[in-house]
Amino acid sequence: RECWLKQKSLFLVLGTRATPILQYIVSEIERRELPLDLALIPIIESSLNPWAYSSQHAAGLWQITPATADHFSLHRSWWFDARYDIRDATHAALDYLTSLNERYDGDWYLTLAAYNAGPGRVDRALRKKRKAGSEDYDFWSLQLPRETRRYIPKLLGLLSVLKNADYDSQQWPDTPIVADWQPVNTGGQIEIARAAALAGVDEETLRRMTPGHLRWATAPEAGDTLWVPAERA
């Protein structure tokens, strides 16, 4: 918890990035009737930076690896990488979390550990405990990488900060619950600058909302969806 409180400007940055990214993530989590705490994962993974890229080649808000992207059929090409796309990546990440949670019989701590370290590593840690005759199979008892051992405490610390926050403080931005952006189908390839003009927004803003598009135009073979202000959809 203290590590979050020390970062004085962090929540202002997150608040700026949250609209409407976090709004969409929350709406999808609620639609699937999953724990709302899962909305904190993109904060832990990427600080809500849709262009985040790690040394392990994980990308986007949810830091999806190439192998996970292939497993969930996320399109990747020179033109478009669905791992950066807000909608595609969120759907894949929540599908992945749901399948992991089923694998670990509803244990969300093991689910999150597997999301961070990979299910193979968690399975090996579980087998090692069973082989040693131990009856403790919870997250806290497993021998996992240091990053993974810190992953859940980091999420719980952030949750504690948010639950006990003084929202009258200037540290906390006012983020509306209802998103005022929505995805639209372009009907084919279109230049980003042209789309921005039609949507009535600057190109930088449109690119922030559609980070999966890597070039000057939408992909000819996939990713023909753009997020635009609802009133211009």
Stockholm file with secondary structure:
# STOCKHOLM 1.0

chainA/1-233         RECWLKQKSLFLVLGTRATPILQYIVSEIERRELPLDLALIPIIESSLNPWAYSSQHAAGLWQITPATADHFSLHRSWWFDARYDIRDATHAALDYLTSLNERYDGDWYLTLAAYNAGPGRVDRALRKKRKAGSEDYDFWSLQLPRETRRYIPKLLGLLSVLKNADYDSQQWPDTPIVADWQPVNTGGQIEIARAAALAGVDEETLRRMTPGHLRWATAPEAGDTLWVPAERA
#=GR chainA/1-233 SS CHHHHTCTTHHHHHHHHHHHHHHHHHHHHHHTTCCGGGGGHHHHHHTTCTTCBCTTCCBTTTTBCHHHHHHTTCCBCSSBBTTTCHHHHHHHHHHHHHHHHHHTTTCHHHHHHHHHHCHHHHHHHHHHHHHTTCCCCSGGGSCCCHHHHHHHHHHHHHHHHHHTCCTTSTTSCCCCSSCCEEEEECSSCCBHHHHHHHHTSCHHHHHHHCTTBCSSBCCSSSCCEEEEEGGGC
#=GC SS_cons         CHHHHTCTTHHHHHHHHHHHHHHHHHHHHHHTTCCGGGGGHHHHHHTTCTTCBCTTCCBTTTTBCHHHHHHTTCCBCSSBBTTTCHHHHHHHHHHHHHHHHHHTTTCHHHHHHHHHHCHHHHHHHHHHHHHTTCCCCSGGGSCCCHHHHHHHHHHHHHHHHHHTCCTTSTTSCCCCSSCCEEEEECSSCCBHHHHHHHHTSCHHHHHHHCTTBCSSBCCSSSCCEEEEEGGGC
//
